[in-house]
Amino acid sequence: MPSSQPPVADAAPDDPLVTDYDLQHMVTYWRLIAAQGQGADWRKTAKEVLGRDAEKDELGARRTWESHLSRAHWLYEQLDGAGFASSHAHGPLPLQPPVADRAPDGPRLTKYDWHHFVTYWRLLDAEADGADWREVAKIVLFLDPDIDEARAHTAWESHLERAHWMTRSGWRQI
């Protein structure tokens, strides 16, 4: 677990409202969903993201991982349902920001990335669910592969890669 992240509790909140803990652990939740989408072993994810070593305490690590992954999916549903339109340092997030043909690919977090935080999260969640890229392009990116398959695929692929970049290193710039 990166030292720049707040400590992870043994269990995520079960409060029916978004808590301060949730807000402080957004990146943690995002990384859990991304790891699940990539098919990562839960033990590796528990150690790398949550700082829980399954070799020392398998049951405790598993419970912490399950609790936080479940909360991550719940939080995603809450944010997505609300359009995640709260204000932050980069201004209010648009409910459905326009999607570029290609996501940014530079080493710095951009305003585009901030505006597409939920878009990236939705892409990772769809990947974790094994959704077909064509369906994801239509629902998440609002691009129809039946009209322009090359554009829809390029946009889906580049945005998914950017979402993965966010989970690997981009989150450090938040």
Number of C-alpha atoms within 10 A of each C-alpha: 16 12 7 7 15 12 14 18 12 16 15 20 16 13 8 9 10 15 13 9 14 18 12 14 19 16 19 24 25 28 26 28 26 26 21 19 18 14 11 12 10 17 18 15 22 23 16 15 21 25 18 23 17 17 10 9 10 14 11 15 24 18 15 21 25 17 17 27 20 17 20 24 17 15 21 21 13 15 15 16 10 11 14 18 15 12 10 9 6 10 12 13 18 15 16 16 13 12 18 13 17 16 20 17 13 10 10 11 17 15 12 14 19 19 22 22 16 23 21 25 25 22 28 27 20 20 20 16 11 11 12 10 18 16 15 21 22 15 13 19 23 14 22 17 17 10 9 10 14 12 17 23 20 15 20 25 17 17 26 21 18 21 27 22 15 23 23 13 12 18 16 13 10 8
